[in-house]
Structure formats: structure tokens, C-alpha cells
Amino acid sequence: MDKLKIRGGHRLQGALDVSGAKNAALPELCAALLSAEPVTLANVPRLQDVSTMLKLIRNMGVTAEHHEDGHVTLDAGALNNPEAPYELVKTMRASVLALGPLLARFGHAKVSLPGGCAIGSRPVDQHIKGLQAMGAVITVDHGYMVASLPAGRTRLKGAHITTDMVTVTGTENFMMAAALAEGETVLENAAQEPEIPDLAEMLIQMGAKIEGHGTRRIRIQGVDRLHGCQHQVVADRIEAGTFLCAVAAAGGDVVLRHGRADHLEVVIEKLREAGATIEAGVDFIRIKSEGRLKAQSFRTTEYPGFPTDMQAQFMALNCIAQGASKVTETIFENRFMHVNELVRLGAHIQIDGKVSVIEGVEKLSGATVMATDLRASASLVIAGLVAEGETIVDRIYHLDRGYDRMELKLRGLGADIERVK
């Protein structure tokens, strides 16, 4: 099992390219299932979750190739097995995104209940209720969601769907299913994350009729068929935010090429309040950081609030910042698992339910730590970059699920980091 060995204390200097967003690429790979014509996606990151999704859709009969330049070419014209088996999806939450497209195009699907990070409950009941409102018959049997259309129907029907909570994958699933449904679908309480309008723009290129994407209310007018398209995956705002926190903690001057500051406004505001200097253009973000920054309290909420996917990384920065801070996690009930590992490195953190109180220290000391989930992995890497001595981050298969060769990008900025077996 691979590990990362980090020797802390090095400033970060230079430039890097922000990869395509995992949370946009995965639904867009599923969107290709909606058409019998070829689809090309550009800027697809090389991640474990992407590899898993490609295996999954190949198993359905789709031709899919991930090229060295980041392009993925897909052809679902010969898709003949609308099933997502457990052995292929047990490590990946996003497998549920196959349900809507398969049901919409073929009228039936069998998708395993998904796996993924152990950061808390992420129920699929909202997906099931929404697709049932569109006329689907869905049962959960032996760990699988088995979906079909009622006798006599050949298409899903438009519906007015209001979810009990804001759900990103739910919004994506409904939007893809509604693109081929009969009549109009209105999504209330829709997620607004940047990956949602990126998926909508891809669907529109395929011939879908969608309005309001990026707002709380999305309207989709179903069409009879969708055609192929070429689409570029939006830059990964969480990867960009992770590197911003790394530079803020370790110090330095770094340009993030293709970074989208408009997708990270709350995180950038907090970093500026902490004392970092940040400038941004249409296709870049530059951060400069000197000395210890000031600790910042924050509360995670749905977009456009502070993202839960940036909580662990910013907490690592707070651990070595001046002063005390309070971090409140409102999205997932089990997303403080990185705290015990940060404490092993010398951090001073107390947990009280959904709140962590951090007392900044002047320095951390290297130790062996264990990654517990994707973003926790990134927080431990950031802590290792500033800790005295050597830090070993174990179980980095979590990191590989969501970061495209992070250690190579950090080494290019001057970090002393290597992957070891």
C-alpha cells in the first residue's frame, strides 16, 4: 500500500495546473450514457474514482478510452448491460449517478447501493423519491436499486420535484433523467455547486433544454433523444482550494493556472482575512503567504457557503495559525476523523459534537499518520508540509480518489515529498 513521505519546512514557489473537477467528470461520464452517439470529454483528471467509473461503464458495453492528453472518448451506442454491480462501485459514492441516465434511456436499470468515504450518512432515498415522482418503479433488494417503468410506458414523465435537503448528486441525477423524460420537470431546492451548471452545459450541447442551472430552481423540458458532444470539464475548485491552503500554511508564492476564483469566493475571503495575499484573473489564482497567518473560524454549508470538502484542509492551516478558531461542520456528521491524526502531529484540537475548537501552535512535529477519507488525506499532507522532521501519511489510496498526482505537483513547487511503497 502506497504512502507519502514528507519532510516539512520548505516554502512553496512556482506554478501548477489545476486539474479537471472530479465532481464534474463523474456525472459527465454518466451523462454520456444518455446518447447512442460518441461523446468526448476534455480535461478529465487521472483519479482512482474516474478509473472506477470508466470500468463501470465499460462493463455495461460502452467503449471508453482515457487518453494521455486528458481526453476521454465514449460511445454508448452498443450499451447492452444497464447494471452497476457492487464489486465495481463499492468504493465510489458517485455510482448512483448511473441510475437516472440508464432508466431514462433504457427504461430499466439495476444499480448497487453505493460506497465511498466513511464520513457519514449519504442516503439515496432522495434519488429514489425523485425518480418515483417521474414515474419510475424502484425497489431496493439485496443491496441493489432495481428500477423500471410501469407497464405500457416507454419514457419517464416530467414532474415537480422538491428534495428534503440540498443534494448535489440528486440534482444531477434528476437533471439527466429529465432530459429524456416526457414533458417538463421542475427541480426545487436544487444544488448550486459549479459542477451542476457545468453538467447542464454539457447536456445542452447534447440537445437538452435546461434553464435555471446554478440557481435553486431548474426547469428541464424533455426531448426525444440526445446526440453526442464535445465538452471540457470545469477546473477542480477543491483541488485549487487545497493548494491555496497548502501555500498559506507553508508560505510561498504560487500561481494556480486554470484556477476559478469565482468558484472559491468564501475560501479566498477567509484566506485573505487570515493574512494571505491573493490576486485572481479569468484563468488563474495567485497566492502569497509569509509567516504565521491568523486563525479563522468558519461554518460549512451548501454552496455558495464554505464547502465541507475544504473543512479539513483549512483546519490544518488553523492548527499552526495565530490564535484560536472554531470550525462547525453542518453537512456530514462524521467528518472530524482527521482531528486525531492532526493531534498526533502536535495540534491542539477539542471536539464538541459538530464543533472543533483549535488553538494554534507555533510548530507541528512529524509523525506517522493515517488517512481516513479523501479530504482528511489532504489535510494531513498540508500539516506534513509544515511539520518539523518527517511525516508519513499512510493509506493514501483515499487521496488518489480525488487528487491527480498531488505529490508531483507539490514537488514541482519545492516541497520535499515522495511516494513510497
C-alpha positions in Angstrom: 0.0 0.0 0.0 1.4 3.4 -1.0 2.4 6.1 1.5 3.6 9.7 1.2 6.9 10.7 2.9 7.1 14.4 3.6 9.9 16.4 5.2 8.5 19.7 6.2 9.7 23.2 6.3 10.0 24.1 2.7 8.4 27.2 1.1 6.3 26.6 -2.0 7.2 28.6 -5.1 6.2 28.4 -8.7 3.1 27.5 -10.7 0.9 24.4 -11.3 -2.1 23.5 -13.4 -5.4 22.8 -11.7 -6.9 19.6 -12.9 -10.4 19.0 -14.1 -13.0 18.5 -11.3 -13.7 15.0 -10.1 -17.2 16.0 -9.1 -17.9 17.3 -12.6 -16.2 14.5 -14.5 -18.0 11.6 -12.8 -21.6 12.8 -13.6 -20.5 13.8 -17.1 -19.2 10.3 -17.8 -22.6 9.1 -16.7 -24.3 11.7 -19.0 -22.7 10.0 -22.0 -25.0 7.0 -21.3 -27.9 9.2 -22.4 -26.9 9.1 -26.1 -26.1 6.4 -28.7 -23.6 8.9 -30.3 -20.0 9.5 -29.4 -19.1 11.9 -26.6 -15.7 13.5 -26.0 -14.7 15.0 -22.6 -11.6 17.1 -22.3 -9.6 17.9 -19.1 -10.6 14.6 -17.3 -8.4 14.1 -14.3 -6.5 10.9 -13.7 -8.1 9.7 -10.5 -9.0 6.4 -9.0 -12.7 7.3 -9.0 -12.5 8.2 -12.7 -10.9 4.8 -13.4 -13.6 3.1 -11.4 -16.3 4.9 -13.3 -14.7 4.0 -16.7 -14.6 0.3 -15.6 -18.2 0.5 -14.6 -19.5 1.9 -17.9 -17.2 -0.4 -19.9 -18.9 -3.3 -18.1 -22.2 -2.0 -19.5 -20.9 -2.3 -23.0 -19.7 1.3 -23.5 -16.5 1.9 -25.4 -14.4 4.3 -23.3 -10.8 5.4 -23.6 -8.8 7.8 -21.4 -6.1 9.4 -23.5 -2.7 10.8 -22.3 -3.8 14.4 -23.0 -6.7 14.1 -20.6 -9.4 13.5 -23.2 -11.9 10.7 -22.7 -13.8 9.3 -25.7 -17.0 7.4 -25.1 -19.5 5.6 -27.3 -22.6 4.2 -25.6 -24.2 3.1 -28.8 -23.7 -0.6 -28.0 -24.6 -0.4 -24.3 -26.4 -3.7 -23.5 -26.0 -4.2 -19.7 -27.7 -1.4 -17.7 -26.3 -2.6 -14.4 -23.8 -1.3 -11.9 -22.6 -4.2 -9.8 -21.4 -3.9 -6.2 -17.9 -5.1 -6.9 -17.3 -2.2 -9.2 -19.0 0.6 -7.1 -18.2 -0.4 -3.5 -15.5 2.3 -3.2 -17.4 5.1 -5.0 -20.4 7.1 -4.0 -20.9 8.5 -7.5 -22.1 5.2 -8.9 -25.7 6.3 -8.1 -25.4 8.8 -10.9 -25.8 5.9 -13.4 -29.4 5.3 -12.2 -31.1 8.3 -13.8 -29.4 8.1 -17.3 -29.9 4.3 -17.6 -33.6 4.5 -16.5 -34.3 7.4 -18.9 -32.7 5.9 -22.0 -33.5 2.2 -21.5 -36.5 2.1 -19.2 -34.8 -0.1 -16.6 -31.6 -0.3 -14.5 -30.0 -2.2 -11.6 -27.6 -0.2 -9.5 -25.8 -1.3 -6.3 -26.2 0.9 -3.3 -23.0 3.0 -3.3 -19.9 3.1 -1.2 -17.3 5.8 -0.8 -15.7 7.6 2.1 -16.8 6.8 5.7 -17.6 10.5 6.5 -21.2 10.0 7.4 -24.6 9.0 6.0 -25.3 10.0 2.4 -28.7 8.3 1.8 -30.0 7.6 -1.7 -33.7 8.0 -0.6 -33.9 11.4 -2.2 -32.8 9.9 -5.6 -35.4 7.2 -5.3 -38.2 9.5 -4.3 -37.4 12.0 -7.1 -37.3 9.3 -9.8 -40.5 7.7 -8.4 -42.2 11.1 -8.9 -41.1 10.8 -12.6 -43.0 7.5 -12.8 -40.2 5.0 -12.0 -40.9 1.8 -10.1 -38.0 1.3 -7.8 -37.3 -1.4 -5.2 -34.3 -2.0 -3.0 -33.5 -5.7 -3.0 -30.3 -7.5 -1.8 -28.3 -4.2 -1.8 -29.4 -3.1 -5.2 -31.8 -0.4 -6.5 -33.9 -2.1 -9.2 -35.7 0.4 -11.4 -38.1 0.1 -14.3 -41.0 1.9 -16.0 -44.7 0.9 -15.4 -46.2 -1.4 -18.0 -47.2 0.5 -21.1 -44.8 3.4 -20.5 -41.7 3.9 -22.6 -40.4 7.1 -21.0 -40.2 8.8 -17.7 -42.6 11.7 -17.2 -41.9 15.2 -16.2 -42.5 16.1 -12.5 -42.2 18.8 -9.9 -39.5 17.6 -7.5 -38.7 19.2 -4.2 -36.0 17.4 -2.2 -36.0 17.4 1.6 -32.4 18.6 1.6 -30.0 20.1 -0.9 -28.4 17.1 -2.8 -25.7 17.6 -5.4 -25.9 14.1 -6.9 -29.6 14.1 -6.6 -29.9 17.3 -8.6 -27.6 15.8 -11.2 -29.5 12.5 -11.4 -32.8 14.3 -11.9 -31.4 16.7 -14.4 -30.0 13.8 -16.6 -33.2 11.7 -16.2 -35.5 14.7 -17.0 -33.5 15.5 -20.2 -35.2 12.5 -21.9 -38.5 12.5 -19.9 -41.8 13.3 -21.4 -42.9 16.9 -20.6 -41.4 19.4 -18.1 -39.6 18.7 -14.9 -39.0 21.4 -12.3 -36.4 20.9 -9.6 -36.9 22.9 -6.4 -34.2 23.2 -3.7 -31.6 22.3 -6.4 -27.9 22.3 -5.6 -26.0 25.3 -6.9 -22.4 23.9 -6.9 -20.4 24.9 -10.0 -20.4 21.3 -11.2 -24.2 21.5 -11.7 -24.1 24.2 -14.4 -21.1 22.5 -15.9 -23.1 19.3 -16.3 -26.1 21.3 -17.6 -24.0 23.0 -20.3 -22.8 19.5 -21.4 -26.4 18.3 -21.6 -27.5 21.4 -23.5 -24.7 20.7 -26.0 -26.3 17.3 -26.4 -29.6 18.8 -27.2 -31.3 19.1 -23.8 -33.5 22.0 -22.9 -32.5 23.3 -19.4 -33.0 26.7 -17.7 -32.0 28.0 -14.3 -29.0 25.8 -13.7 -26.9 27.3 -11.0 -30.0 28.5 -9.1 -32.3 26.9 -6.6 -34.9 26.3 -9.3 -34.1 24.3 -12.5 -36.5 23.7 -15.4 -36.0 20.9 -17.9 -38.1 20.3 -21.0 -37.7 16.7 -22.0 -36.6 15.8 -25.6 -37.0 12.6 -27.6 -33.2 11.9 -28.0 -29.8 13.4 -27.2 -26.8 13.4 -29.6 -23.1 13.4 -29.0 -21.0 16.4 -28.0 -17.5 17.7 -27.1 -17.2 19.2 -23.6 -14.4 20.4 -21.3 -14.6 19.5 -17.7 -14.5 22.6 -15.4 -11.4 23.1 -13.2 -11.5 21.5 -9.8 -12.3 24.2 -7.2 -11.5 21.8 -4.3 -8.1 20.9 -5.6 -7.4 24.6 -6.1 -8.6 25.4 -2.6 -6.4 22.6 -1.2 -3.3 24.1 -2.8 -4.2 27.6 -1.6 -4.3 26.3 1.9 -1.0 24.5 1.4 0.7 27.7 0.3 -1.0 29.7 3.1 0.3 27.2 5.7 3.8 26.5 4.3 4.5 30.1 3.0 5.5 31.0 -0.5 4.3 32.5 -3.8 2.3 30.2 -6.2 0.2 30.7 -9.3 -2.6 28.2 -9.9 -3.2 28.1 -13.7 -6.9 27.5 -14.7 -8.0 28.2 -11.1 -11.5 29.7 -10.9 -11.6 32.3 -8.1 -15.4 32.8 -8.7 -15.9 29.2 -7.5 -13.9 29.8 -4.3 -15.1 33.2 -3.1 -15.7 32.2 0.6 -12.5 30.2 0.9 -10.5 33.1 -0.7 -12.1 35.6 1.6 -11.1 33.6 4.7 -7.6 33.2 3.4 -7.3 37.0 2.9 -8.7 37.6 6.4 -6.0 35.2 7.7 -3.3 37.4 6.1 -2.6 35.8 2.7 -2.3 38.0 -0.4 -4.5 36.7 -3.3 -5.0 38.0 -6.7 -7.0 36.4 -9.5 -7.8 36.7 -13.2 -10.1 34.9 -15.6 -7.9 31.8 -15.6 -5.6 32.0 -12.7 -5.2 32.5 -8.9 -2.0 33.7 -7.3 -1.3 33.4 -3.6 1.5 34.9 -1.4 1.9 34.0 2.2 4.6 35.0 4.7 4.9 34.0 8.4 2.1 32.7 10.6 -1.3 33.7 9.5 -4.3 34.5 11.8 -6.7 31.7 12.7 -10.2 31.9 11.1 -13.5 30.4 12.3 -16.0 29.1 9.8 -19.1 27.0 9.4 -19.6 24.6 6.4 -22.8 25.0 4.4 -24.1 24.2 0.9 -22.7 26.3 -2.0 -22.1 29.2 -2.1 -21.2 28.9 1.5 -17.9 27.4 2.9 -17.6 23.9 1.3 -17.5 20.8 3.6 -14.8 19.5 1.2 -12.5 22.3 2.3 -13.1 21.9 6.0 -10.2 19.6 6.8 -7.6 21.5 4.7 -8.4 24.8 6.3 -8.4 23.2 9.8 -4.8 22.1 9.1 -3.9 25.8 8.4 -5.7 26.8 11.6 -3.6 24.3 13.6 -0.4 26.4 13.0 -2.0 29.9 12.8 -2.0 32.6 15.5 -4.9 32.4 17.9 -7.9 30.2 18.4 -10.6 29.2 15.9 -13.9 27.3 15.9 -14.9 25.0 13.0 -18.5 23.9 12.7 -19.4 21.0 10.4 -23.1 21.0 9.3 -23.1 18.7 6.3 -21.7 15.4 7.4 -21.9 14.0 11.0 -18.6 12.1 10.9 -16.2 14.5 9.2 -13.7 15.2 12.1 -11.8 11.9 11.7 -8.7 13.8 10.7 -8.6 15.5 14.1 -7.0 12.6 16.0 -4.3 12.4 13.3 -3.6 16.1 13.4 -3.3 15.9 17.2 -0.6 13.2 16.6 1.4 15.9 14.8 1.1 18.2 17.8 -2.1 20.1 17.0 -4.3 21.3 19.9 -7.9 20.5 19.0 -11.0 19.8 21.1 -14.2 18.3 19.6 -17.7 19.1 21.0 -20.3 17.5 18.7 -20.3 19.3 15.4 -17.7 21.9 16.6 -14.0 21.6 16.7 -12.0 24.3 18.7 -8.4 24.7 17.5 -5.7 26.5 19.5 -3.0 27.4 17.1 0.6 26.3 17.9 3.9 27.6 16.6 5.0 24.3 15.1 4.0 20.7 14.4 6.3 17.7 14.6 6.5 14.9 12.1 4.9 11.5 12.8 3.2 8.6 11.1 -0.5 9.4 10.5 -3.3 7.5 8.7 -5.7 9.0 6.1 -9.3 8.2 6.9 -11.0 9.8 3.9 -10.3 11.8 0.8 -10.2 15.4 2.2 -8.7 14.2 5.5 -5.7 12.9 3.4 -5.2 16.4 2.0 -5.2 18.0 5.5 -2.5 15.6 6.7 -0.4 16.4 3.6 -0.7 20.1 4.4 0.2 19.5 8.1 3.2 17.4 6.9 4.5 20.3 4.7 4.9 22.5 7.8 5.8 19.9 10.5 9.4 19.6 11.7 11.1 16.4 10.6 9.5 13.6 8.6 5.8 12.8 8.3 4.5 9.6 6.8 0.9 9.6 5.5 -0.5 6.1 5.2 -3.5 4.8 3.3 -3.2 7.4 0.5 -5.5 5.4 -1.8 -8.1 7.9 -0.3 -6.0 10.8 -1.7 -5.7 9.1 -5.1 -9.5 9.0 -5.4 -9.7 12.8 -5.7 -6.2 14.4 -6.4 -4.4 14.0 -9.7 -0.8 13.2 -8.7 -0.7 15.6 -5.8 2.9 14.7 -4.8 4.2 15.6 -8.2 2.6 19.0 -8.2 3.8 19.8 -4.7 7.4 18.6 -5.6 7.3 20.9 -8.6 6.7 23.8 -6.1 9.7 22.8 -4.0 8.1 20.5 -1.4 10.2 17.5 -0.1 7.6 14.8 -0.7 7.7 11.4 -2.3 5.5 8.3 -2.8 6.9 5.2 -1.2 5.6 1.6 -1.3 
